[in-house]
Amino acid sequence: MQDQVRSTFSISTQNFIWIGIAFGLFYWFLESWIHVFFFREGDILSQILNPDLHETWKRLLVITLLILFSIYAQHSINMRRLAEAAVQEREQELTQILENNPAGIMLIDSDNRKVSWVNTNALKMIGGTKESIEGHVCHKHLCPADKDNCPVLDCGKTIDMSERILLTAKGKNLPILKSVTCVKYNDKNHLLETFFDLSDRKKIEQDLKLAHATLDQIFQTASVGMRVVDRNFNVLKINMTFETMTDVKTEEAVGKKCYEVFAGSKCFTGDCPLTLIINGERSVNCYVEKQRTDGRGIPCILTATPFKDSNNEIIGIVESFQDITDLKKAQEAILLERDKLNRIMSHMTTGIGIVNSDRIIEYNNKSLEQFIGDCRGKNCFSAFRKNVTPCEPCLMQKAITTGQIEQHEFETDNGRFFEQVYTPLMDVDEKEKVVVLLRDITEKKASTAAIMRAEQLAALGEM
């Protein structure tokens, strides 16, 4: 643009030189005519072609001045045109910048508060046309609820940046971040309103709040006590179950050292969960005896996992404590009952064994041990029958399959008779097993046979 103006300036300067020369020649002929007709100094031809020396010098001086003046005049005109073109070019560049700006932009007349200019992005946000926005008052769309409360025009601020509402052409409220500053436009005071659509950011913020609320609800309502501890052993957060377990309120626990709130046997040792996690362990799961502030001990299953920041750096741990007090009591009760049952079975004359579904004997009492020796860990068919393969049919498997008690009698190599009873059960480990009762019925069978013979002899005697 500037090169084009300079080229025009050069051509126009040459034109004005010829114009100056033309005026100079016109002046030469005019001066000659005046000398002939007014001063009666010779004829016109001699005045044109051969004036005296003084007249020639005067005419050349005037012609030179005319040419120089024409050059100066053209230079001034061209410089003005160049300045105007530069201003227009700057205005076009500025308009292009504002038009292509990713923000919505409005120029508002400070006197009447009407929109003087609006860019394309602002039109897209509002959903209107230039004709429907330019020339109308700004609060038709910008900050409709803050009419007559403009931070710059009414509140005396020179610049303002705040979250506001943009009213679209469809009447929808659009959250925006708006900045306002004073500028000159067309030699008048204007407000430069720049605003960004915050809809996506607001949605993200809402989603983050919802996610945070959801995670906090899960954290707070977890059935196990949980707390978050930083690298310096400071408690950052606890849940409600932890409060109940330790009888320590959140405001009392947060900010204190973890070993001050819920100390345990692993504190100040190399087995500290925080120390293990910082040293590279992915997780820690162990049994630990913790102690409340009132001195009461609580047996817990502790699980610790890394607590990381947004850069995936470990900044602490998340601990969960499962109170197993009731479980320990139940286990102790089971152990007592098992001991009691074991004492009872050890004094029984009937051999008792427990066989799992893999035909492995897991338990035998003393009576069974007296019959066939210690058979724990052996196959039932090997211990009971001296077989190398499972019995056919397998009454143990049949008892498990049918859920019914199975009975069987057999004779050993030494001529003794035994009765086996298979009773199915579901053990505490939730596996199907069979209780095997082994009774020596040799004497019973002998007594029965003797009675039968006596009865037969009595019947013969009666005959």
C-alpha positions in Angstrom: 0.0 0.0 0.0 2.7 2.4 0.9 4.8 1.5 -2.2 1.8 2.2 -4.3 1.3 5.6 -2.7 5.0 6.5 -3.2 4.7 5.5 -6.9 1.7 7.8 -7.3 3.5 10.5 -5.4 6.5 10.3 -7.9 4.3 10.5 -11.0 2.2 13.3 -9.5 5.3 15.3 -8.7 6.5 15.1 -12.3 3.0 16.1 -13.5 3.1 19.2 -11.3 6.5 20.1 -12.7 5.0 20.3 -16.1 2.1 22.2 -14.7 4.5 24.6 -13.1 6.4 24.9 -16.5 3.0 25.5 -18.2 2.2 28.2 -15.8 5.7 29.7 -16.3 5.2 29.7 -20.1 1.8 31.2 -19.7 3.3 33.9 -17.4 6.0 34.5 -20.1 3.4 35.1 -22.8 1.2 37.1 -20.4 4.1 39.4 -19.5 5.0 39.9 -23.1 1.4 40.8 -24.0 1.3 43.3 -21.1 4.5 45.0 -22.2 3.2 45.3 -25.8 -0.4 46.4 -25.2 0.0 48.4 -22.0 3.5 49.7 -22.0 3.9 50.0 -25.9 7.3 48.3 -25.8 7.8 46.8 -29.3 5.9 44.0 -30.9 4.7 40.8 -29.4 7.2 38.6 -31.1 10.2 40.5 -29.9 8.8 40.5 -26.3 8.4 36.8 -26.5 11.7 35.9 -28.1 14.0 38.7 -27.2 13.1 40.6 -24.0 15.8 42.7 -22.3 18.1 41.1 -19.8 16.3 42.5 -16.7 12.9 41.3 -18.0 14.4 37.9 -18.8 15.9 37.5 -15.4 12.6 38.5 -13.7 10.5 36.2 -15.8 12.8 33.2 -15.2 12.7 33.9 -11.4 8.9 33.9 -11.4 8.8 30.7 -13.5 11.3 29.0 -11.2 9.2 30.0 -8.2 6.0 28.7 -9.8 7.7 25.3 -10.6 9.1 25.1 -7.0 5.8 25.9 -5.5 4.0 23.3 -7.7 6.6 20.7 -6.5 6.1 21.7 -2.9 2.3 21.7 -3.2 2.4 18.2 -4.8 4.7 17.0 -2.1 2.4 18.2 0.7 -0.6 16.6 -1.0 1.2 13.3 -1.5 2.4 13.3 2.1 -1.1 13.8 3.3 -2.4 11.1 1.0 0.4 8.8 2.3 -0.6 9.5 5.9 -4.3 9.0 5.2 -3.5 5.7 3.4 -1.3 4.6 6.4 -4.1 5.4 8.8 -6.6 3.5 6.7 -4.2 0.6 6.5 -3.7 0.6 10.2 -7.5 0.8 10.7 -8.0 -2.2 8.4 -5.3 -4.2 10.2 -6.9 -3.3 13.5 -10.3 -4.3 12.2 -8.9 -7.5 10.9 -7.2 -8.3 14.2 -10.4 -7.6 16.1 -12.5 -9.5 13.6 -10.2 -12.6 13.8 -9.9 -12.4 17.6 -11.1 -15.6 19.3 -13.0 -13.4 21.8 -16.3 -11.7 21.3 -15.7 -7.9 20.9 -18.0 -5.0 21.0 -17.3 -1.2 20.8 -19.9 0.7 22.7 -20.5 4.5 22.5 -19.9 5.9 25.9 -22.5 8.7 25.4 -25.5 6.7 24.4 -24.4 3.2 25.3 -25.2 1.9 21.9 -23.2 -0.8 20.1 -21.1 0.9 17.4 -19.3 -2.3 16.1 -19.4 -6.0 16.8 -17.1 -8.8 15.6 -18.1 -12.2 14.1 -17.4 -14.2 17.3 -19.7 -11.9 19.3 -22.4 -12.4 16.7 -21.9 -16.2 16.9 -22.2 -16.1 20.7 -25.3 -14.0 20.6 -26.8 -15.7 17.6 -27.8 -12.5 15.9 -26.9 -10.3 13.0 -25.0 -7.0 12.8 -28.2 -5.1 12.0 -29.9 -6.5 15.1 -27.1 -5.6 17.4 -25.2 -2.5 16.1 -27.1 0.7 16.9 -28.9 -0.9 19.9 -28.2 -0.4 23.6 -25.6 -2.7 25.0 -27.6 -4.1 27.9 -30.0 -5.7 25.4 -27.4 -8.5 25.4 -24.5 -7.6 27.7 -25.2 -7.8 31.4 -29.0 -7.3 31.2 -29.4 -7.6 34.9 -26.8 -4.8 35.5 -28.5 -2.0 33.6 -27.4 1.4 34.8 -24.7 -0.3 36.9 -21.9 -0.3 34.4 -18.5 -0.7 36.3 -16.9 1.9 34.0 -19.6 4.4 33.1 -21.5 4.2 36.4 -19.1 3.0 39.0 -16.0 5.0 38.0 -13.7 2.2 37.1 -11.2 2.6 34.3 -11.0 -1.1 33.6 -13.0 -4.1 34.7 -12.7 -7.8 34.4 -15.4 -10.1 35.8 -17.7 -13.0 35.1 -21.0 -11.7 33.6 -24.0 -13.0 31.7 -24.6 -12.6 27.9 -28.2 -12.8 26.8 -28.4 -14.6 23.5 -31.0 -13.9 20.7 -32.9 -17.0 21.9 -33.1 -15.6 25.5 -30.5 -18.1 26.9 -28.1 -16.9 29.6 -24.5 -17.5 28.5 -21.8 -17.3 31.2 -18.9 -15.1 30.0 -15.6 -13.7 31.3 -15.8 -10.0 30.3 -13.2 -7.2 30.3 -13.9 -3.5 29.7 -11.6 -0.7 28.9 -11.9 2.8 27.5 -10.7 3.5 23.9 -11.1 6.1 21.1 -13.1 5.0 18.0 -14.0 7.4 15.2 -12.9 10.3 17.5 -15.4 9.4 20.1 -15.1 7.8 23.6 -16.0 4.1 23.4 -15.9 1.1 25.7 -14.0 -1.9 24.3 -15.9 -4.9 25.6 -14.1 -8.3 25.2 -15.7 -11.5 26.4 -15.1 -15.2 26.3 -17.7 -18.0 26.4 -17.3 -19.8 29.8 -20.0 -22.5 29.1 -17.5 -25.3 28.5 -15.4 -24.2 31.5 -18.4 -24.0 33.7 -19.5 -27.4 32.6 -16.1 -28.8 33.4 -16.1 -27.1 36.8 -19.6 -28.5 37.5 -18.4 -32.0 36.4 -15.3 -31.6 38.7 -17.5 -30.6 41.6 -19.8 -33.5 41.0 -16.9 -35.9 40.7 -15.3 -34.4 43.9 -18.7 -34.7 45.7 -19.1 -38.3 44.5 -15.6 -39.3 45.5 -16.0 -37.5 48.9 -19.2 -39.3 49.5 -17.6 -42.7 48.6 -14.7 -41.8 50.9 -16.9 -40.7 53.8 -19.3 -43.6 53.6 -16.8 -46.4 53.2 -17.3 -49.2 55.6 -13.6 -49.1 56.6 -11.8 -46.3 58.4 -9.7 -44.2 55.9 -7.2 -41.4 56.2 -4.8 -39.6 53.9 -1.3 -38.9 55.2 1.4 -36.8 53.5 5.1 -37.5 53.3 5.7 -35.7 56.6 3.3 -37.9 58.5 0.6 -35.2 58.7 -3.0 -36.3 58.5 -4.7 -34.5 55.6 -8.2 -36.1 55.7 -10.2 -38.8 57.5 -13.6 -40.3 56.9 -16.6 -40.7 59.2 -15.8 -44.4 59.8 -12.4 -43.5 61.0 -13.9 -40.9 63.4 -16.2 -43.6 64.9 -13.3 -46.1 65.1 -10.9 -43.8 66.8 -13.3 -41.5 68.6 -11.4 -38.6 67.1 -13.2 -35.8 65.2 -11.9 -34.5 61.8 -10.9 -31.1 63.2 -8.9 -32.8 65.9 -7.1 -35.2 63.5 -6.3 -33.1 60.5 -2.9 -31.5 60.8 -1.6 -33.8 63.5 0.9 -36.6 63.0 -0.5 -39.9 62.1 1.3 -41.6 65.0 -0.4 -39.1 67.4 -3.9 -39.9 66.3 -3.9 -43.7 65.7 -0.6 -45.2 66.7 0.3 -48.8 66.1 2.9 -51.5 66.4 4.5 -50.5 63.1 5.1 -46.8 63.9 8.7 -45.7 64.1 9.9 -49.0 62.5 11.0 -50.0 59.0 7.6 -51.6 58.5 5.8 -48.2 58.6 3.4 -48.2 55.6 4.4 -44.6 54.6 8.1 -45.5 54.6 7.5 -48.7 52.6 5.4 -46.9 50.0 8.0 -44.0 49.6 10.7 -46.6 49.2 9.0 -48.2 46.3 6.3 -50.6 47.5 3.1 -50.5 45.4 0.9 -51.3 48.3 1.0 -52.6 51.8 -1.4 -55.1 53.3 -0.8 -56.4 56.8 -2.3 -57.1 60.2 -1.6 -54.4 62.9 -2.7 -53.6 66.4 -3.7 -50.0 66.6 -4.3 -48.0 69.7 -6.9 -45.3 70.3 -6.2 -42.1 72.2 -8.1 -43.6 75.2 -5.7 -46.6 75.3 -8.1 -49.2 73.8 -6.4 -51.5 71.3 -8.1 -52.3 68.0 -6.9 -55.2 65.8 -7.0 -54.1 62.1 -6.2 -55.2 58.6 -4.3 -52.2 57.2 -4.1 -51.5 53.5 -1.9 -48.6 52.3 -1.6 -47.3 48.7 0.3 -44.4 47.2 -1.4 -40.9 47.2 -0.2 -39.1 44.0 -0.4 -35.6 42.7 -1.3 -34.5 39.1 2.3 -35.2 38.0 2.1 -38.8 39.3 4.5 -38.0 42.1 3.9 -39.7 45.4 3.0 -37.1 48.0 1.7 -39.5 50.7 -0.4 -42.5 51.3 -4.1 -43.5 51.6 -4.6 -45.9 54.6 -7.7 -48.0 55.2 -8.3 -49.8 58.5 -10.7 -52.7 58.7 -11.7 -53.3 62.3 -11.5 -57.1 62.8 -12.4 -57.1 66.5 -15.6 -59.1 65.9 -13.8 -61.4 63.5 -11.1 -62.1 66.0 -13.7 -62.8 68.7 -15.5 -65.1 66.3 -12.2 -66.9 65.4 -11.4 -67.3 69.0 -14.8 -68.7 69.6 -14.4 -71.1 66.7 -11.0 -72.2 68.0 -12.5 -72.8 71.4 -15.3 -74.8 69.9 -12.8 -76.7 67.7 -10.7 -77.5 70.7 -13.8 -78.6 72.6 -14.9 -80.7 69.7 -11.4 -82.1 69.3 -11.3 -83.1 72.9 -14.7 -84.8 72.6 -13.7 -86.7 69.4 -10.4 -87.7 70.8 -12.1 -89.6 73.6 -14.6 -91.3 71.4 -14.1 -95.0 70.7 -15.3 -94.6 67.2 -12.7 -93.6 64.6 -13.4 -90.2 63.1 -11.8 -88.7 60.0 -12.5 -85.7 57.7 -11.9 -86.2 54.0 -11.9 -83.5 51.4 -13.3 -83.7 47.8 -9.8 -84.6 46.6 -9.9 -87.8 48.7 -7.3 -86.4 51.1 -7.7 -87.1 54.8 -7.4 -83.8 56.7 -8.1 -85.0 60.2 -8.2 -88.2 62.3 -8.9 -88.7 66.0 -7.0 -91.0 68.3 -9.3 -93.9 67.8 -8.9 -93.8 64.0 -5.2 -93.5 64.5 -5.3 -96.7 66.6 -7.2 -98.5 63.8 -5.1 -97.5 60.8 -2.3 -95.2 62.1 -1.8 -91.5 61.5 -3.4 -91.0 58.1 -3.5 -87.2 57.8 -2.5 -86.2 54.3 -3.0 -89.6 52.8 -5.6 -90.8 50.3 -8.7 -92.3 51.9 -8.6 -95.3 49.6 -5.0 -96.0 50.5 -5.5 -95.5 54.3 -8.8 -97.4 54.6 -8.6 -100.1 51.9 -4.8 -100.2 51.1 -5.8 -99.6 47.5 -3.7 -97.7 45.0 -6.7 -96.3 43.1 -10.0 -94.8 44.2 -12.7 -97.3 45.3 -15.5 -98.2 42.9 -18.1 -97.0 43.6 -16.7 -94.1 45.7 -19.1 -93.7 48.5 -17.4 -90.5 49.6 -18.1 -88.8 46.3 -21.6 -90.2 46.3 -22.3 -88.6 49.7 -21.0 -85.2 48.4 -23.0 -85.5 45.2 -26.3 -86.7 46.7 -26.0 -84.9 50.1 -27.1 -88.2 51.7 -25.4 -90.4 54.4 -23.8 -93.5 52.9 -22.9 -96.7 54.9 -20.7 -99.6 54.1 -19.2 -102.6 55.8 -16.0 -104.3 54.8 -13.6 -107.1 56.0 -9.9 -106.5 56.4 -7.1 -108.9 55.6 -6.8 -109.9 59.2 -10.4 -111.0 59.4 -11.8 -108.0 61.2 -15.0 -106.2 60.2 -15.5 -102.5 60.0 -18.5 -100.2 59.3 -17.9 -96.9 57.5 -20.4 -94.0 57.6 -19.9 -91.1 55.2 -21.7 -87.8 56.3 -21.4 -84.8 53.9 -20.7 -81.4 55.4 -19.7 -77.8 54.4 -16.5 -76.8 56.3 -15.7 -73.3 57.5 -13.5 -72.8 54.5 -16.7 -73.3 52.4 -15.4 -76.5 50.8 -17.4 -79.7 50.6 -16.0 -82.5 52.7 -17.1 -85.8 54.3 -17.0 -86.9 58.0 -16.0 -90.6 58.0 -17.0 -92.8 61.0 -15.1 -96.0 61.3 -16.3 -98.6 63.8 -14.9 -102.0 64.5 -17.9 -104.3 64.4 -16.1 -107.6 64.5 -17.3 -108.5 68.0 -20.8 -107.2 67.2 -21.0 -109.5 64.1 -19.6 -112.4 66.2 -22.3 -111.8 68.9 -25.0 -111.5 66.3 -23.8 -114.8 64.7 -23.7 -116.5 68.1 -27.2 -115.4 68.8 -28.4 -116.6 65.5 -26.8 -120.0 66.1 -28.4 -120.2 69.5 -31.8 -119.4 68.1 -31.3 -122.0 65.4 -30.4 -124.7 68.0 -33.3 -123.7 70.1 -35.6 -124.1 67.1 -34.2 -127.6 66.4 -34.6 -128.6 70.1 -38.3 -127.6 69.9 -38.7 -129.8 66.9 
